[in-house]
Amino acid sequence: MTQSVQEREAKVEAIFLGHDDWMDRYEEIIKLGNTLAPYPEEHRSDAFKVKGCQSQVWLHPEMRDGLLHFDADSDASITKGLAAMMVQVLSDLPPAEIAHSELGFLERIGLREHLSPTRSNGLSSMVKQMKLYAAVLSRRSLP
């Protein structure tokens, strides 16, 4: 059984709220980036580049058995970790669930307030792009 967005958010929250120091939380973000599967070179193109990120971020959507799967990568370690975190929370779910997710965990763990404005904007751009892909794909799968 696939975990819901809320269950996945709770797992990420537990990791971050287990650390009082933000340097430890940043280390967790970087560790998450190291868990990403190798990004396919054929998807490292402008078509899959996330606009609005200071560093380069690629995000490739693919439908697999009715679930939306994401591959992601970045040329910056913290941004790559943020991408990995969003993939962990949103990948391999029905597109409609992704499109309608509120992602309140980002505020609950205090992430946005501890990121630089450019990283925070980049994170928002990633989330927006993932939800946009999901919204488009959820409409395509309707009868």
N, C-alpha and C positions, 0 to 999 in steps of 0.2 A: 504494500500500500504506500502510495506517495504521500509524503508529509505535506501539510498545508503551508502556505506562506507564513501564517502565524507561528506554527511549530518551528519552522526554520529561523524565523526572527528570534524566537526565544533561545535557540541554541547560540546564535551570534551574541545576543545580549549576555548570556551566561559567561561566554568567553571574555567579553569586554568588562563586564561589571565585576569579574573576578580579579581585576587589577585596579588599584587605586591610582597608580601613577600613569600619566599619559604617555610617558616614554615606553612603558611596558605595553600599553595599548597600541602604540605605533609599531612596536616589534611584532605584535600579533597580526597587524595589518600586513606587514611585510611577509610574515610566514604564510599568510593566506595566499599572497601572490605567488609564492613558490609551489602552491598546490595546483595551480592551473595546468591543464593539459597543454602540451605544445600546440601553439597556434598554427594552423595550416598556412603555409606560405601563399597559396593561391587566393587566400582571403585577406591578405595584407595589402589592401588596395584602398583607394579613396572612397570606393563604394561602401566600404564597411568601417570607415573612419568616423569616430564620434566627433561631431562639430561642437565647439564650445569648451574643449579641453586644452589646457596649455601644453601638456605633454601629448604625445601621440597615443591614441587609444583606438583599438579595433574591436568591433563587436559583430559577430556573425550569427544570425538566427537560422535555425533549421527545424522544420517540423519532423518529429520522429514518433510514430504511432500515436498521433493525436496530441502530443505534448510538444511544447516549444523548448528547444534546446539552444543554449548560447555557448559559443566559444568566445573568449576575450583575451586581449593582451595589451600591454602598454610598455613604453620604453622607459618608464620611471617606476621605481620600486613601490612607493606608497600608492601611486595611482593604480599600478597593477594589482596591489592588494585590495584596493577599493573595488576594482572590477571583479576580482575573485569573490569578494564578499557578496556582491550583487548577483553574480552567477550562482553562488551557493544558495542564495535565498530565492531567486526567481527562475532558475533553469529547470527544465524537465517538468513543467506544470502545464495545465491547460491554458491556452492563450487568454481566455476570458478572466481566469483567476489572476493572472499577471496584470492584465490591463486594469483591473479594479482594485488591486492591492493598495493599501494606504501607506505601508512601510513606516509605521510609527516608531519602529526600533531605532531609526536614524536619530531621532530627537531624544529618545529615552536613554541612549548610551552617550549622548552629548557630542556626537561626532561632528555635526555641522559647525558647532561653536568652537571646536578645537582644530579645525582644518583652516588652512590659509584660505582667503577669499577665492583664489584661483582654483585650488583643489576642491573647495565646496561647490563652485560653479561646475567644475568638471564632473563631480559626482552627480549633481543635478542633471547634467546633460546625459550621462550614462543611463540614469533611471528613466529620464524622459524618452530616450531612444528605445530602451527595452520595452517600455509600456506602449510606445508607438508601434513597434513591430507586433506586439501582442494584440493591440487593438485591430490592426489591419488583418492579421491572421485569424482572429476570432470572428471577424465579419465574413471572411472567406469560407470558414468552416460551417456557417449557418446554412440551413436548407433553403 
